Amino acid sequence: MTEMLRVLNLRKVFTIGGIFSRAKIIAVNDVSFEIKKAEIFTLAGESGCGKTTIAKILLGFEHPTGGIVEYKGRRIDNIKPNERFSLRKEIQAIFQNPFSTFNPLRKVDRYFFEALQNFGIAKEEREAEKIVREKLEAVGVAYEEFREKYPSEFSGGQLQRISIARALLTNPSLLIADEPVSMVDASLRMSIVNLFKDLRDRFGLSILYITHDLATAYYVSDRMAIMFRGEIVELGPAEKVLQEPKHPYTRLLRDSVPEPDPSKRWTSKVLLAEQEHEEYLRMGCKFAGRCPSAMEICKRESPIHYEVDGVRVKCFLYR
Ligand SMILES: Nc1ncnc2c1ncn2[C@@H]1O[C@H](COP(=O)(O)OP(=O)(O)OP(=O)(O)O)[C@@H](O)[C@H]1O
């Protein structure tokens, strides 16, 4: 089986506001995608489009309002907390800020030995050290430089590599990386995403890369999905999605990437925060209000996904 993760019609509704001004946000709406073995799949989109909510659901931190999540063919969206523990070995995560992953008053190597003990991976210290060396080697950090150090003794890039090594301790099949390079120096960003490619190729690791940075997404992804207001609007091979974008929103995003320097962060905020709520609640296509190609139907009905040239596009232009 090549399918590692399957997400089908995922939905998450949050209720916001107080008793007298209660409103609903459909943070994730009818989202479907799958991640294959040894594939880097990217969820890209601007802040607030629902990427982290999806990651939280996959990791069991949030319950979906609807839909199905399958890992290696087994449903995991409704499993019990004790079953989650074994799944934690298989699905690991790294987050945006490596400095908040580790307690500043604790030596980083303690986390490694503790994890190996808690998961029952190593029984004695020599065995544990061998595994730690191996995982650090995989991310390009020398064991001697890592031992007996506090988080503040590392640079952001180094600590992010170390948090990837920690995630590898359990030999996971799937790594969820939520904005892993957005706090890393621009000059080091590519070297970290390069590491993802290396881990994919060497260990057959599947990676869900979550980002708002289209430059690194283009560079690292096998396939990618563009999200807008809780929905996937375009999904396909990364090259096709970014070189020949079909959805008007993808085109707008692509055109906001500072070129030609691919290492530059994609910073332009295309959308205004105050539009967010209104767009989440919009009937029909959520992008219709600002779409240069909007038609009458776009304001009334939500488009289905159309298959165009190997790409899935949620837009009436492709009816
Ligand atoms: N616990 C919550 N309660 C209410 N609303 C929430 C909650 N978590 C997220 N949201 C809302 O859901 C929407 C999607 O948020 P989410 O964090 O998933 O987006 P994101 O694309 O990951 O953005 P970012 O990169 O800023 O984290 C936003 O409008 C957010 O305000």
PDBQT file of the ligand as one rigid body, heavy atoms in Angstrom, charges set to zero:
ROOT
HETATM    1  N1  LIG A 401      -9.727  27.133  19.000  1.00  0.00    +0.000 N 
HETATM    2  C1  LIG A 401     -10.264  27.978  18.131  1.00  0.00    +0.000 A 
HETATM    3  N2  LIG A 401     -11.408  28.643  18.420  1.00  0.00    +0.000 NA
HETATM    4  C2  LIG A 401     -11.972  29.476  17.525  1.00  0.00    +0.000 A 
HETATM    5  N3  LIG A 401     -11.466  29.726  16.295  1.00  0.00    +0.000 NA
HETATM    6  C3  LIG A 401     -10.344  29.102  15.959  1.00  0.00    +0.000 A 
HETATM    7  C4  LIG A 401      -9.665  28.202  16.845  1.00  0.00    +0.000 A 
HETATM    8  N4  LIG A 401      -8.553  27.726  16.223  1.00  0.00    +0.000 NA
HETATM    9  C5  LIG A 401      -8.533  28.318  15.009  1.00  0.00    +0.000 A 
HETATM   10  N5  LIG A 401      -9.587  29.126  14.851  1.00  0.00    +0.000 N 
HETATM   11  C6  LIG A 401      -9.922  29.929  13.661  1.00  0.00    +0.000 C 
HETATM   12  O1  LIG A 401      -9.958  29.036  12.563  1.00  0.00    +0.000 OA
HETATM   13  C7  LIG A 401      -9.389  29.637  11.401  1.00  0.00    +0.000 C 
HETATM   14  C8  LIG A 401      -8.241  28.773  10.897  1.00  0.00    +0.000 C 
HETATM   15  O2  LIG A 401      -7.141  28.850  11.823  1.00  0.00    +0.000 OA
HETATM   16  P1  LIG A 401      -5.773  28.028  11.654  1.00  0.00    +0.000 P 
HETATM   17  O3  LIG A 401      -4.913  28.333  12.818  1.00  0.00    +0.000 OA
HETATM   18  O4  LIG A 401      -6.095  26.608  11.381  1.00  0.00    +0.000 OA
HETATM   19  O5  LIG A 401      -5.184  28.694  10.337  1.00  0.00    +0.000 OA
HETATM   20  P2  LIG A 401      -3.698  28.621   9.763  1.00  0.00    +0.000 P 
HETATM   21  O6  LIG A 401      -3.851  28.579   8.282  1.00  0.00    +0.000 OA
HETATM   22  O7  LIG A 401      -2.937  27.520  10.380  1.00  0.00    +0.000 OA
HETATM   23  O8  LIG A 401      -3.095  30.017  10.201  1.00  0.00    +0.000 OA
HETATM   24  P3  LIG A 401      -1.728  30.295  10.986  1.00  0.00    +0.000 P 
HETATM   25  O9  LIG A 401      -0.633  30.060  10.006  1.00  0.00    +0.000 OA
HETATM   26  O10 LIG A 401      -1.861  31.743  11.378  1.00  0.00    +0.000 OA
HETATM   27  O11 LIG A 401      -1.710  29.378  12.172  1.00  0.00    +0.000 OA
HETATM   28  C9  LIG A 401      -8.978  31.049  11.810  1.00  0.00    +0.000 C 
HETATM   29  O12 LIG A 401     -10.017  31.932  11.482  1.00  0.00    +0.000 OA
HETATM   30  C10 LIG A 401      -8.835  30.934  13.303  1.00  0.00    +0.000 C 
HETATM   31  O13 LIG A 401      -9.064  32.184  13.914  1.00  0.00    +0.000 OA
ENDROOT
TORSDOF 0
